[in-house]
């Protein structure tokens, strides 16, 4: 099957140009002006006049079917990757979970079983480490060899995922040997639990106090600590879902002194705030960790994206229904399942708020949603590029189209939207995964099981960039 995308403007992290793209099978075969006039033929031609042709977006932080607080995130790999595709995301990297006391292998195998034969677009895995011991440290080497070269640890959630400094440092030392990358959820979970208990004891049980208890300074302190541990180990570190200027300042300082420090933020920290967590228990819809911050953090995060102190925007997509799941926390905000839906809306939110809003260029938009995650997580130039030989993960994007975000229209398997009623400018009209059209004009044309596991390379880019 040969497909020609004609008359579009190719937008990449490196620049924009008017050119056609010829797809042969699953990869990009040719790029140039007026390819049809040069005698190249195709089975189908997609007219991209007035539209962008961008590399399929990559979300390197999702949680499909994640167990949390006695329930599970609502999106499966089928529903979650389908929703992602509607939003222009053609690859996700999800987090496999090592249960405490079990092996990494058991956790990874369980996630392969969830995804294989179900995902409609390509996927990879990170590995959440709940236990750092001699056995799991050895397992890390094998996972890197299998294309799972990134490992997430937590300074948060004591008794569940929490690792102490010694465990974190040992894991970092191991990545110095095997080429892996440590990803950190950086909040001081021990101190947060003290403040949260004090709030509940004072009768402050509404979801709003979830945001109050998790001080920004606790995120800043933990971010600095794990960066320093990585510097001591001589390895890169990637801070996930950075939400606060306190943490951003630590990342900025580290990068200024030459540390191999990288970080992502998420749309919720750019467009939502602590105010959204008010209104009684309605605020449970917005409970995530780190929490939403006061609005005065927004500009700092946007500046971080402009100046490359933040390299990536991911979603931390982890959807729980408001009715039947989030309400487990009625009477105690500590029991609200943590997580927000967002995998379908990231690309449009960043285009609207970033490009249309005049904060970032369209090239930087493509970089933070696709190219930078591909480079940092060992998928470039197979993914994250519009280049001859790259996978034909492509999006024909209409930068002028407008839509209103609503739970009534979205494809995520969750009963509410964090951005209900927000109008955004920009829409993915045609989405191709490895050369196959999986979304066209608002209709799903792919198939369950079409997505493949992406074997990722070690984190060399993080060591030399």
PyMOL commands that set and color helices and strands:
alter all, ss='L'
color gray80, all
select helices_A, chain A and resi 36-38+77-86+104-115+134-145+165-178+189-201+208-213+216-233+245-256+267-271+274-277+280-286+295-306+326-329+333-335+346-356+362-376+460-464
alter helices_A, ss='H'
color red, helices_A
select strands_A, chain A and resi 2-6+9-11+16-18+20-24+27-32+44-47+52-55+57-62+67-68+71-72+89-97+122-128+150-154+181-185+237-239+261-266+312-314+394-404+423-433+436-440+443-444
alter strands_A, ss='S'
color yellow, strands_A
deselect
rebuild
show_as cartoon
